[in-house]
Amino acid sequence: MTASTPVIARYSNGSGVPDVADNSPHAAPRGLALRFQLPNGAYTDIVANSHNGFVVGTGEDFAAFLDAALATKPDSKHPSPIEAFLGTHPAAMKFVTDPARVPVSFATEVYYGNDAFIFVNARNVKQPGRYRLVPVGGPKYLDSAAAAKVSANYLFDELTRRLAKQRVKVRVLVQLPNPGDPTSDASVVWPDDRKLVELGVVTLTTVAPDNAEVSRKLQFNPIFLSDGIQLSDDPLPPLRSAVYALSVANRRSPSPAAPATAQQQNTAQQQNVDPTWLSFDTAAKTVRFQLIAGLTGLNGALNFNGFRDGQLTLVVPVGWHTEIDFRNHDGVLPHSAEVIAPQTPPPALPGDPAIPRAFTLKLAQGLPSEATDDMRFAAQPAGEYLIACGVPGHGAAGMWIRLRVSGTATTPELLPTPAVGSR
């Protein structure tokens, strides 16, 4: 009997514009993301798109690419900013000029995981590789005449009809490099003669009944990895993770009728400080704090205890034994926590904790919904710190509160911290 794992898949167009026509050149490259739901609430993701090779190899170059595109206007003189950029970045030129083929179906497209990962076996032997998702029946595309006649939403409509009649099967392959093939640059395509290893076949059976809501809340992330899969020297996956965190926070946050003033934010947050979160023993000089990730929907659930952007401060007398009981209340995203040196906004990627042992497990990957962990450390030296989520991008998106290790305080306390701009 073959073992199976539940999978969630998301097909998408590539522009980020929700109403782009499926047959538009701007809809490419298309995407396929897979989430493998593992035991005990854990999961691992594959994020791939239909172009073999990414536009650039570093975050700095990608920012420069976007800046050049934004700076280019219809009346820009030649060479325009984007023309100048593409003229010095051949991989980017190929990315934007390759013909945008229109598939018969999302299910007949090939998707490339252009970032390299490290696969580790039971003997700790490490093998780099790149994912490739290939339809069992092979790729199929429309000719230009047929592509011009389809409706604007035909790919999504076709997939719904297809799944009502048959299952969609996708081969999960890993392409292995030869010696000398770079793993640190996703824009460099490995030659077609490189070995492909099949890991298994994903079978898709139905469209989620709450598809629109799941799509709005779900965050696929290339750094959500299972045991035996590690990041390589490719710099893009952690950066992509940070950007995806900002995206999902925006999608999950309701749009208020009018933004609250700083005074309104401070009044509301003072009312929301729960005294049961904090307990302490003055004689023993011990303090325990319940740190709850995603307690409310504030900031797309990127908050601790319903507070974001440092608007709650935990004060601990210097030298006290501190226990921070962490729980991830967020029903969708993984989270973690660490004590870091003050920096606003917090860095996009996790680093070393500012106080020894002041961090949770799986700092970058995060702990799944309702998972718990604890941090136990001596609160020293005195100074100002942040408690931030270590999942790339979450802290920078506002998921942090303050920790003050005080040389003058005699007891711990929780203090609502005025919002920036309050009086």
Contacts in CASP RR format, 6 or more apart in sequence:
PFRMAT RR
TARGET T0000
AUTHOR 0000-0000-0000
METHOD contacts of the structure
MODEL  1
MTASTPVIARYSNGSGVPDVADNSPHAAPRGLALRFQLPNGAYTDIVANS
HNGFVVGTGEDFAAFLDAALATKPDSKHPSPIEAFLGTHPAAMKFVTDPA
RVPVSFATEVYYGNDAFIFVNARNVKQPGRYRLVPVGGPKYLDSAAAAKV
SANYLFDELTRRLAKQRVKVRVLVQLPNPGDPTSDASVVWPDDRKLVELG
VVTLTTVAPDNAEVSRKLQFNPIFLSDGIQLSDDPLPPLRSAVYALSVAN
RRSPSPAAPATAQQQNTAQQQNVDPTWLSFDTAAKTVRFQLIAGLTGLNG
ALNFNGFRDGQLTLVVPVGWHTEIDFRNHDGVLPHSAEVIAPQTPPPALP
GDPAIPRAFTLKLAQGLPSEATDDMRFAAQPAGEYLIACGVPGHGAAGMW
IRLRVSGTATTPELLPTPAVGSR
5 36 0 8 1.000
5 37 0 8 1.000
5 38 0 8 1.000
6 36 0 8 1.000
6 37 0 8 1.000
7 34 0 8 1.000
7 35 0 8 1.000
7 36 0 8 1.000
7 37 0 8 1.000
7 202 0 8 1.000
7 204 0 8 1.000
8 34 0 8 1.000
8 35 0 8 1.000
8 37 0 8 1.000
8 208 0 8 1.000
8 214 0 8 1.000
8 218 0 8 1.000
9 32 0 8 1.000
9 33 0 8 1.000
9 34 0 8 1.000
9 35 0 8 1.000
9 170 0 8 1.000
9 202 0 8 1.000
9 204 0 8 1.000
10 32 0 8 1.000
10 33 0 8 1.000
10 215 0 8 1.000
10 218 0 8 1.000
10 220 0 8 1.000
11 30 0 8 1.000
11 31 0 8 1.000
11 32 0 8 1.000
11 106 0 8 1.000
11 155 0 8 1.000
11 156 0 8 1.000
11 159 0 8 1.000
12 30 0 8 1.000
12 31 0 8 1.000
12 32 0 8 1.000
12 33 0 8 1.000
13 20 0 8 1.000
13 22 0 8 1.000
13 27 0 8 1.000
13 28 0 8 1.000
13 30 0 8 1.000
13 31 0 8 1.000
13 155 0 8 1.000
14 20 0 8 1.000
14 26 0 8 1.000
14 27 0 8 1.000
14 28 0 8 1.000
14 29 0 8 1.000
14 30 0 8 1.000
14 31 0 8 1.000
14 49 0 8 1.000
15 24 0 8 1.000
15 26 0 8 1.000
15 27 0 8 1.000
17 26 0 8 1.000
19 152 0 8 1.000
20 26 0 8 1.000
20 27 0 8 1.000
21 27 0 8 1.000
21 152 0 8 1.000
21 153 0 8 1.000
22 102 0 8 1.000
22 150 0 8 1.000
22 151 0 8 1.000
22 152 0 8 1.000
22 153 0 8 1.000
22 154 0 8 1.000
22 155 0 8 1.000
22 156 0 8 1.000
23 102 0 8 1.000
23 142 0 8 1.000
23 147 0 8 1.000
23 148 0 8 1.000
23 150 0 8 1.000
23 152 0 8 1.000
23 154 0 8 1.000
25 100 0 8 1.000
27 100 0 8 1.000
28 50 0 8 1.000
28 51 0 8 1.000
28 100 0 8 1.000
28 101 0 8 1.000
29 49 0 8 1.000
29 50 0 8 1.000
29 51 0 8 1.000
29 100 0 8 1.000
30 49 0 8 1.000
30 50 0 8 1.000
30 103 0 8 1.000
30 106 0 8 1.000
30 109 0 8 1.000
30 111 0 8 1.000
30 155 0 8 1.000
31 48 0 8 1.000
31 49 0 8 1.000
31 50 0 8 1.000
31 111 0 8 1.000
32 48 0 8 1.000
32 49 0 8 1.000
32 106 0 8 1.000
32 109 0 8 1.000
32 111 0 8 1.000
32 133 0 8 1.000
32 170 0 8 1.000
33 45 0 8 1.000
33 46 0 8 1.000
33 47 0 8 1.000
33 48 0 8 1.000
33 220 0 8 1.000
34 45 0 8 1.000
34 46 0 8 1.000
34 133 0 8 1.000
34 170 0 8 1.000
34 172 0 8 1.000
34 202 0 8 1.000
34 220 0 8 1.000
35 43 0 8 1.000
35 44 0 8 1.000
35 45 0 8 1.000
35 218 0 8 1.000
35 220 0 8 1.000
35 224 0 8 1.000
36 43 0 8 1.000
36 44 0 8 1.000
36 45 0 8 1.000
36 46 0 8 1.000
36 226 0 8 1.000
37 43 0 8 1.000
38 44 0 8 1.000
38 226 0 8 1.000
40 368 0 8 1.000
41 368 0 8 1.000
41 369 0 8 1.000
41 371 0 8 1.000
42 226 0 8 1.000
42 368 0 8 1.000
43 224 0 8 1.000
43 226 0 8 1.000
43 368 0 8 1.000
44 224 0 8 1.000
44 225 0 8 1.000
44 226 0 8 1.000
44 229 0 8 1.000
45 220 0 8 1.000
45 221 0 8 1.000
45 222 0 8 1.000
45 224 0 8 1.000
46 113 0 8 1.000
46 131 0 8 1.000
46 133 0 8 1.000
46 172 0 8 1.000
46 222 0 8 1.000
47 113 0 8 1.000
47 220 0 8 1.000
47 221 0 8 1.000
47 222 0 8 1.000
47 240 0 8 1.000
48 111 0 8 1.000
48 112 0 8 1.000
48 113 0 8 1.000
48 114 0 8 1.000
48 131 0 8 1.000
48 132 0 8 1.000
48 133 0 8 1.000
49 111 0 8 1.000
49 112 0 8 1.000
49 113 0 8 1.000
49 114 0 8 1.000
50 103 0 8 1.000
50 109 0 8 1.000
50 110 0 8 1.000
50 111 0 8 1.000
50 112 0 8 1.000
51 95 0 8 1.000
51 98 0 8 1.000
51 112 0 8 1.000
51 114 0 8 1.000
52 112 0 8 1.000
52 114 0 8 1.000
52 189 0 8 1.000
53 91 0 8 1.000
53 95 0 8 1.000
53 112 0 8 1.000
53 114 0 8 1.000
53 186 0 8 1.000
53 187 0 8 1.000
53 188 0 8 1.000
53 189 0 8 1.000
54 91 0 8 1.000
54 95 0 8 1.000
54 114 0 8 1.000
54 115 0 8 1.000
54 186 0 8 1.000
54 187 0 8 1.000
54 236 0 8 1.000
55 62 0 8 1.000
55 65 0 8 1.000
55 91 0 8 1.000
55 92 0 8 1.000
55 95 0 8 1.000
55 96 0 8 1.000
55 187 0 8 1.000
56 62 0 8 1.000
56 65 0 8 1.000
56 89 0 8 1.000
56 91 0 8 1.000
56 92 0 8 1.000
56 187 0 8 1.000
57 91 0 8 1.000
57 185 0 8 1.000
57 186 0 8 1.000
57 187 0 8 1.000
57 188 0 8 1.000
57 235 0 8 1.000
57 236 0 8 1.000
58 185 0 8 1.000
58 235 0 8 1.000
58 236 0 8 1.000
59 235 0 8 1.000
59 236 0 8 1.000
59 239 0 8 1.000
61 89 0 8 1.000
61 92 0 8 1.000
62 236 0 8 1.000
62 239 0 8 1.000
64 85 0 8 1.000
65 85 0 8 1.000
65 89 0 8 1.000
65 92 0 8 1.000
67 81 0 8 1.000
68 81 0 8 1.000
68 82 0 8 1.000
68 84 0 8 1.000
68 85 0 8 1.000
69 81 0 8 1.000
69 82 0 8 1.000
71 80 0 8 1.000
71 81 0 8 1.000
71 82 0 8 1.000
72 80 0 8 1.000
72 81 0 8 1.000
72 82 0 8 1.000
72 83 0 8 1.000
73 80 0 8 1.000
79 87 0 8 1.000
85 92 0 8 1.000
86 92 0 8 1.000
86 93 0 8 1.000
86 96 0 8 1.000
87 93 0 8 1.000
91 187 0 8 1.000
91 188 0 8 1.000
92 187 0 8 1.000
95 187 0 8 1.000
101 141 0 8 1.000
102 141 0 8 1.000
102 142 0 8 1.000
102 147 0 8 1.000
102 150 0 8 1.000
103 109 0 8 1.000
103 139 0 8 1.000
103 140 0 8 1.000
103 141 0 8 1.000
103 142 0 8 1.000
103 155 0 8 1.000
104 140 0 8 1.000
104 141 0 8 1.000
104 142 0 8 1.000
104 158 0 8 1.000
105 140 0 8 1.000
105 155 0 8 1.000
105 158 0 8 1.000
105 159 0 8 1.000
105 162 0 8 1.000
106 155 0 8 1.000
106 156 0 8 1.000
106 158 0 8 1.000
106 159 0 8 1.000
107 135 0 8 1.000
107 159 0 8 1.000
107 162 0 8 1.000
107 168 0 8 1.000
107 170 0 8 1.000
107 204 0 8 1.000
108 135 0 8 1.000
108 137 0 8 1.000
108 138 0 8 1.000
108 139 0 8 1.000
108 140 0 8 1.000
108 141 0 8 1.000
109 135 0 8 1.000
109 139 0 8 1.000
110 132 0 8 1.000
110 133 0 8 1.000
110 134 0 8 1.000
110 135 0 8 1.000
110 138 0 8 1.000
110 139 0 8 1.000
111 132 0 8 1.000
111 133 0 8 1.000
112 130 0 8 1.000
112 131 0 8 1.000
112 132 0 8 1.000
112 133 0 8 1.000
113 130 0 8 1.000
113 131 0 8 1.000
113 132 0 8 1.000
113 133 0 8 1.000
114 130 0 8 1.000
114 186 0 8 1.000
114 187 0 8 1.000
115 130 0 8 1.000
115 186 0 8 1.000
115 222 0 8 1.000
115 232 0 8 1.000
115 234 0 8 1.000
115 236 0 8 1.000
115 237 0 8 1.000
116 128 0 8 1.000
116 129 0 8 1.000
116 130 0 8 1.000
116 177 0 8 1.000
116 183 0 8 1.000
116 184 0 8 1.000
116 186 0 8 1.000
116 232 0 8 1.000
116 233 0 8 1.000
116 234 0 8 1.000
117 128 0 8 1.000
117 129 0 8 1.000
117 130 0 8 1.000
117 131 0 8 1.000
117 225 0 8 1.000
117 229 0 8 1.000
117 230 0 8 1.000
117 231 0 8 1.000
117 232 0 8 1.000
117 234 0 8 1.000
117 237 0 8 1.000
118 126 0 8 1.000
118 127 0 8 1.000
118 128 0 8 1.000
118 129 0 8 1.000
118 229 0 8 1.000
118 230 0 8 1.000
118 231 0 8 1.000
118 232 0 8 1.000
119 126 0 8 1.000
119 127 0 8 1.000
119 128 0 8 1.000
119 129 0 8 1.000
119 174 0 8 1.000
119 228 0 8 1.000
119 229 0 8 1.000
119 230 0 8 1.000
120 126 0 8 1.000
120 127 0 8 1.000
120 228 0 8 1.000
120 229 0 8 1.000
120 230 0 8 1.000
121 127 0 8 1.000
121 228 0 8 1.000
126 230 0 8 1.000
127 176 0 8 1.000
128 176 0 8 1.000
128 177 0 8 1.000
128 183 0 8 1.000
128 232 0 8 1.000
129 174 0 8 1.000
129 175 0 8 1.000
129 176 0 8 1.000
129 177 0 8 1.000
129 183 0 8 1.000
129 232 0 8 1.000
130 174 0 8 1.000
130 175 0 8 1.000
130 177 0 8 1.000
130 190 0 8 1.000
131 172 0 8 1.000
131 173 0 8 1.000
131 174 0 8 1.000
131 175 0 8 1.000
132 173 0 8 1.000
132 174 0 8 1.000
132 175 0 8 1.000
132 196 0 8 1.000
133 170 0 8 1.000
133 171 0 8 1.000
133 172 0 8 1.000
133 173 0 8 1.000
133 202 0 8 1.000
134 170 0 8 1.000
134 171 0 8 1.000
134 173 0 8 1.000
135 168 0 8 1.000
135 169 0 8 1.000
135 170 0 8 1.000
135 171 0 8 1.000
136 169 0 8 1.000
136 170 0 8 1.000
136 171 0 8 1.000
136 201 0 8 1.000
137 169 0 8 1.000
142 150 0 8 1.000
151 157 0 8 1.000
159 168 0 8 1.000
159 207 0 8 1.000
160 207 0 8 1.000
162 168 0 8 1.000
163 204 0 8 1.000
163 205 0 8 1.000
163 206 0 8 1.000
163 207 0 8 1.000
167 203 0 8 1.000
167 204 0 8 1.000
167 205 0 8 1.000
168 203 0 8 1.000
168 204 0 8 1.000
169 201 0 8 1.000
169 202 0 8 1.000
169 203 0 8 1.000
169 204 0 8 1.000
170 201 0 8 1.000
170 202 0 8 1.000
170 203 0 8 1.000
170 204 0 8 1.000
171 198 0 8 1.000
171 200 0 8 1.000
171 201 0 8 1.000
171 202 0 8 1.000
172 198 0 8 1.000
172 199 0 8 1.000
172 200 0 8 1.000
172 201 0 8 1.000
172 202 0 8 1.000
173 196 0 8 1.000
173 197 0 8 1.000
173 198 0 8 1.000
173 199 0 8 1.000
174 196 0 8 1.000
174 197 0 8 1.000
174 199 0 8 1.000
175 190 0 8 1.000
175 194 0 8 1.000
175 195 0 8 1.000
175 196 0 8 1.000
176 194 0 8 1.000
176 195 0 8 1.000
176 196 0 8 1.000
176 197 0 8 1.000
177 183 0 8 1.000
177 190 0 8 1.000
177 194 0 8 1.000
178 190 0 8 1.000
178 191 0 8 1.000
178 194 0 8 1.000
181 188 0 8 1.000
181 190 0 8 1.000
181 191 0 8 1.000
181 194 0 8 1.000
182 188 0 8 1.000
183 232 0 8 1.000
183 233 0 8 1.000
183 234 0 8 1.000
184 232 0 8 1.000
184 233 0 8 1.000
184 234 0 8 1.000
184 235 0 8 1.000
185 234 0 8 1.000
186 234 0 8 1.000
186 236 0 8 1.000
208 214 0 8 1.000
216 251 0 8 1.000
216 252 0 8 1.000
217 248 0 8 1.000
217 251 0 8 1.000
217 252 0 8 1.000
217 332 0 8 1.000
218 248 0 8 1.000
218 332 0 8 1.000
219 244 0 8 1.000
219 245 0 8 1.000
219 247 0 8 1.000
219 248 0 8 1.000
219 332 0 8 1.000
219 333 0 8 1.000
220 244 0 8 1.000
221 240 0 8 1.000
221 241 0 8 1.000
221 244 0 8 1.000
222 237 0 8 1.000
222 240 0 8 1.000
222 241 0 8 1.000
223 231 0 8 1.000
223 237 0 8 1.000
223 238 0 8 1.000
223 241 0 8 1.000
223 364 0 8 1.000
223 365 0 8 1.000
223 392 0 8 1.000
224 334 0 8 1.000
224 365 0 8 1.000
225 231 0 8 1.000
225 365 0 8 1.000
231 237 0 8 1.000
231 238 0 8 1.000
238 348 0 8 1.000
238 349 0 8 1.000
238 364 0 8 1.000
238 392 0 8 1.000
239 348 0 8 1.000
239 392 0 8 1.000
241 391 0 8 1.000
241 392 0 8 1.000
241 393 0 8 1.000
242 348 0 8 1.000
242 349 0 8 1.000
242 392 0 8 1.000
242 393 0 8 1.000
242 396 0 8 1.000
243 393 0 8 1.000
245 302 0 8 1.000
245 391 0 8 1.000
245 392 0 8 1.000
245 393 0 8 1.000
245 394 0 8 1.000
245 395 0 8 1.000
245 396 0 8 1.000
245 397 0 8 1.000
246 393 0 8 1.000
246 396 0 8 1.000
246 397 0 8 1.000
248 300 0 8 1.000
248 333 0 8 1.000
249 299 0 8 1.000
249 300 0 8 1.000
249 301 0 8 1.000
249 302 0 8 1.000
249 397 0 8 1.000
250 300 0 8 1.000
251 300 0 8 1.000
252 297 0 8 1.000
252 300 0 8 1.000
252 301 0 8 1.000
252 332 0 8 1.000
253 297 0 8 1.000
253 298 0 8 1.000
253 299 0 8 1.000
253 300 0 8 1.000
260 268 0 8 1.000
262 418 0 8 1.000
262 419 0 8 1.000
262 420 0 8 1.000
262 421 0 8 1.000
262 422 0 8 1.000
262 423 0 8 1.000
263 422 0 8 1.000
263 423 0 8 1.000
265 311 0 8 1.000
265 419 0 8 1.000
265 422 0 8 1.000
266 311 0 8 1.000
266 416 0 8 1.000
266 418 0 8 1.000
266 419 0 8 1.000
266 422 0 8 1.000
269 306 0 8 1.000
269 307 0 8 1.000
269 311 0 8 1.000
269 312 0 8 1.000
269 416 0 8 1.000
270 416 0 8 1.000
272 306 0 8 1.000
272 307 0 8 1.000
273 312 0 8 1.000
273 414 0 8 1.000
273 416 0 8 1.000
274 305 0 8 1.000
275 414 0 8 1.000
276 290 0 8 1.000
277 289 0 8 1.000
277 290 0 8 1.000
277 292 0 8 1.000
277 305 0 8 1.000
277 414 0 8 1.000
278 287 0 8 1.000
278 288 0 8 1.000
278 289 0 8 1.000
278 290 0 8 1.000
278 314 0 8 1.000
278 412 0 8 1.000
278 413 0 8 1.000
278 414 0 8 1.000
279 287 0 8 1.000
279 288 0 8 1.000
280 286 0 8 1.000
280 287 0 8 1.000
280 288 0 8 1.000
280 320 0 8 1.000
280 411 0 8 1.000
280 412 0 8 1.000
281 287 0 8 1.000
282 410 0 8 1.000
282 411 0 8 1.000
284 321 0 8 1.000
285 317 0 8 1.000
285 319 0 8 1.000
285 320 0 8 1.000
285 321 0 8 1.000
286 320 0 8 1.000
286 321 0 8 1.000
286 322 0 8 1.000
286 323 0 8 1.000
287 316 0 8 1.000
287 320 0 8 1.000
287 321 0 8 1.000
287 322 0 8 1.000
287 323 0 8 1.000
287 379 0 8 1.000
287 412 0 8 1.000
288 322 0 8 1.000
288 323 0 8 1.000
288 324 0 8 1.000
288 325 0 8 1.000
289 314 0 8 1.000
289 322 0 8 1.000
289 323 0 8 1.000
289 324 0 8 1.000
289 325 0 8 1.000
289 412 0 8 1.000
289 414 0 8 1.000
290 305 0 8 1.000
290 325 0 8 1.000
290 327 0 8 1.000
291 304 0 8 1.000
291 305 0 8 1.000
291 324 0 8 1.000
291 325 0 8 1.000
291 326 0 8 1.000
291 327 0 8 1.000
291 337 0 8 1.000
291 387 0 8 1.000
292 304 0 8 1.000
292 305 0 8 1.000
292 306 0 8 1.000
292 327 0 8 1.000
292 329 0 8 1.000
293 303 0 8 1.000
293 304 0 8 1.000
293 326 0 8 1.000
293 327 0 8 1.000
293 328 0 8 1.000
293 329 0 8 1.000
293 330 0 8 1.000
293 335 0 8 1.000
293 337 0 8 1.000
293 389 0 8 1.000
293 399 0 8 1.000
294 301 0 8 1.000
294 302 0 8 1.000
294 303 0 8 1.000
294 304 0 8 1.000
294 306 0 8 1.000
294 328 0 8 1.000
294 329 0 8 1.000
294 330 0 8 1.000
294 335 0 8 1.000
295 303 0 8 1.000
295 304 0 8 1.000
295 305 0 8 1.000
295 306 0 8 1.000
295 329 0 8 1.000
296 303 0 8 1.000
296 306 0 8 1.000
297 303 0 8 1.000
297 306 0 8 1.000
298 306 0 8 1.000
298 307 0 8 1.000
298 308 0 8 1.000
299 308 0 8 1.000
299 397 0 8 1.000
299 398 0 8 1.000
299 399 0 8 1.000
301 330 0 8 1.000
301 331 0 8 1.000
301 332 0 8 1.000
301 333 0 8 1.000
302 308 0 8 1.000
302 333 0 8 1.000
302 389 0 8 1.000
302 394 0 8 1.000
302 395 0 8 1.000
302 397 0 8 1.000
302 398 0 8 1.000
302 399 0 8 1.000
303 398 0 8 1.000
303 399 0 8 1.000
304 312 0 8 1.000
304 337 0 8 1.000
304 387 0 8 1.000
304 389 0 8 1.000
304 399 0 8 1.000
304 400 0 8 1.000
304 401 0 8 1.000
305 312 0 8 1.000
305 401 0 8 1.000
306 312 0 8 1.000
307 401 0 8 1.000
307 416 0 8 1.000
308 398 0 8 1.000
308 399 0 8 1.000
308 400 0 8 1.000
309 345 0 8 1.000
309 398 0 8 1.000
309 400 0 8 1.000
309 419 0 8 1.000
309 420 0 8 1.000
310 386 0 8 1.000
310 398 0 8 1.000
310 400 0 8 1.000
310 401 0 8 1.000
310 402 0 8 1.000
310 417 0 8 1.000
311 401 0 8 1.000
311 416 0 8 1.000
311 417 0 8 1.000
311 418 0 8 1.000
311 419 0 8 1.000
312 401 0 8 1.000
312 402 0 8 1.000
312 414 0 8 1.000
312 415 0 8 1.000
312 416 0 8 1.000
312 417 0 8 1.000
313 401 0 8 1.000
313 402 0 8 1.000
313 403 0 8 1.000
313 404 0 8 1.000
313 414 0 8 1.000
313 415 0 8 1.000
313 416 0 8 1.000
313 417 0 8 1.000
314 387 0 8 1.000
314 401 0 8 1.000
314 402 0 8 1.000
314 403 0 8 1.000
314 404 0 8 1.000
314 412 0 8 1.000
314 414 0 8 1.000
315 404 0 8 1.000
315 406 0 8 1.000
315 409 0 8 1.000
315 412 0 8 1.000
315 413 0 8 1.000
315 414 0 8 1.000
315 415 0 8 1.000
316 322 0 8 1.000
316 379 0 8 1.000
316 403 0 8 1.000
316 404 0 8 1.000
316 405 0 8 1.000
316 406 0 8 1.000
316 409 0 8 1.000
316 412 0 8 1.000
317 379 0 8 1.000
317 405 0 8 1.000
317 406 0 8 1.000
317 407 0 8 1.000
317 409 0 8 1.000
317 410 0 8 1.000
317 411 0 8 1.000
317 412 0 8 1.000
318 379 0 8 1.000
318 380 0 8 1.000
318 381 0 8 1.000
318 382 0 8 1.000
318 405 0 8 1.000
318 406 0 8 1.000
318 407 0 8 1.000
319 378 0 8 1.000
319 379 0 8 1.000
319 380 0 8 1.000
319 405 0 8 1.000
320 378 0 8 1.000
320 379 0 8 1.000
320 412 0 8 1.000
321 376 0 8 1.000
321 377 0 8 1.000
321 378 0 8 1.000
321 379 0 8 1.000
322 375 0 8 1.000
322 376 0 8 1.000
322 377 0 8 1.000
322 378 0 8 1.000
322 379 0 8 1.000
323 374 0 8 1.000
323 375 0 8 1.000
323 376 0 8 1.000
324 337 0 8 1.000
324 358 0 8 1.000
324 374 0 8 1.000
324 375 0 8 1.000
324 376 0 8 1.000
324 387 0 8 1.000
325 372 0 8 1.000
325 374 0 8 1.000
326 336 0 8 1.000
326 337 0 8 1.000
326 360 0 8 1.000
326 367 0 8 1.000
326 372 0 8 1.000
326 373 0 8 1.000
326 374 0 8 1.000
326 375 0 8 1.000
327 370 0 8 1.000
327 371 0 8 1.000
327 372 0 8 1.000
328 334 0 8 1.000
328 335 0 8 1.000
328 366 0 8 1.000
328 367 0 8 1.000
328 368 0 8 1.000
328 369 0 8 1.000
328 370 0 8 1.000
328 371 0 8 1.000
328 372 0 8 1.000
329 369 0 8 1.000
329 370 0 8 1.000
330 369 0 8 1.000
331 369 0 8 1.000
331 370 0 8 1.000
332 369 0 8 1.000
333 391 0 8 1.000
333 394 0 8 1.000
334 362 0 8 1.000
334 365 0 8 1.000
334 366 0 8 1.000
334 367 0 8 1.000
334 368 0 8 1.000
334 369 0 8 1.000
334 371 0 8 1.000
334 391 0 8 1.000
335 366 0 8 1.000
335 367 0 8 1.000
335 389 0 8 1.000
335 390 0 8 1.000
335 391 0 8 1.000
335 394 0 8 1.000
335 399 0 8 1.000
336 350 0 8 1.000
336 359 0 8 1.000
336 360 0 8 1.000
336 361 0 8 1.000
336 362 0 8 1.000
336 363 0 8 1.000
336 364 0 8 1.000
336 365 0 8 1.000
336 366 0 8 1.000
336 367 0 8 1.000
336 389 0 8 1.000
336 390 0 8 1.000
336 391 0 8 1.000
337 359 0 8 1.000
337 360 0 8 1.000
337 375 0 8 1.000
337 387 0 8 1.000
337 388 0 8 1.000
337 389 0 8 1.000
337 390 0 8 1.000
338 350 0 8 1.000
338 351 0 8 1.000
338 353 0 8 1.000
338 358 0 8 1.000
338 359 0 8 1.000
338 360 0 8 1.000
338 363 0 8 1.000
338 387 0 8 1.000
338 388 0 8 1.000
338 390 0 8 1.000
339 353 0 8 1.000
339 354 0 8 1.000
339 355 0 8 1.000
339 358 0 8 1.000
339 359 0 8 1.000
339 375 0 8 1.000
339 377 0 8 1.000
339 385 0 8 1.000
339 386 0 8 1.000
339 387 0 8 1.000
339 403 0 8 1.000
340 346 0 8 1.000
340 347 0 8 1.000
340 351 0 8 1.000
340 353 0 8 1.000
340 354 0 8 1.000
340 385 0 8 1.000
340 386 0 8 1.000
340 387 0 8 1.000
340 388 0 8 1.000
341 354 0 8 1.000
341 385 0 8 1.000
341 386 0 8 1.000
342 384 0 8 1.000
342 385 0 8 1.000
342 386 0 8 1.000
342 402 0 8 1.000
343 386 0 8 1.000
344 386 0 8 1.000
345 395 0 8 1.000
345 396 0 8 1.000
345 398 0 8 1.000
345 400 0 8 1.000
346 386 0 8 1.000
346 388 0 8 1.000
346 395 0 8 1.000
346 396 0 8 1.000
346 398 0 8 1.000
346 400 0 8 1.000
347 396 0 8 1.000
348 392 0 8 1.000
348 393 0 8 1.000
348 395 0 8 1.000
348 396 0 8 1.000
349 364 0 8 1.000
349 392 0 8 1.000
349 393 0 8 1.000
350 363 0 8 1.000
350 364 0 8 1.000
350 390 0 8 1.000
350 391 0 8 1.000
350 392 0 8 1.000
351 363 0 8 1.000
353 359 0 8 1.000
354 385 0 8 1.000
355 377 0 8 1.000
355 378 0 8 1.000
355 379 0 8 1.000
355 380 0 8 1.000
355 385 0 8 1.000
356 377 0 8 1.000
357 375 0 8 1.000
357 376 0 8 1.000
357 377 0 8 1.000
358 375 0 8 1.000
358 377 0 8 1.000
359 375 0 8 1.000
360 366 0 8 1.000
360 367 0 8 1.000
360 373 0 8 1.000
360 374 0 8 1.000
360 375 0 8 1.000
361 367 0 8 1.000
361 373 0 8 1.000
363 390 0 8 1.000
363 391 0 8 1.000
364 390 0 8 1.000
364 391 0 8 1.000
364 392 0 8 1.000
365 391 0 8 1.000
366 390 0 8 1.000
366 391 0 8 1.000
367 373 0 8 1.000
379 405 0 8 1.000
380 405 0 8 1.000
381 405 0 8 1.000
382 405 0 8 1.000
382 406 0 8 1.000
382 407 0 8 1.000
383 404 0 8 1.000
383 405 0 8 1.000
383 406 0 8 1.000
384 402 0 8 1.000
384 403 0 8 1.000
384 404 0 8 1.000
384 405 0 8 1.000
385 402 0 8 1.000
385 403 0 8 1.000
385 404 0 8 1.000
385 405 0 8 1.000
386 400 0 8 1.000
386 401 0 8 1.000
386 402 0 8 1.000
386 403 0 8 1.000
387 400 0 8 1.000
387 401 0 8 1.000
387 402 0 8 1.000
387 403 0 8 1.000
388 394 0 8 1.000
388 395 0 8 1.000
388 399 0 8 1.000
388 400 0 8 1.000
389 395 0 8 1.000
389 399 0 8 1.000
389 400 0 8 1.000
402 417 0 8 1.000
END
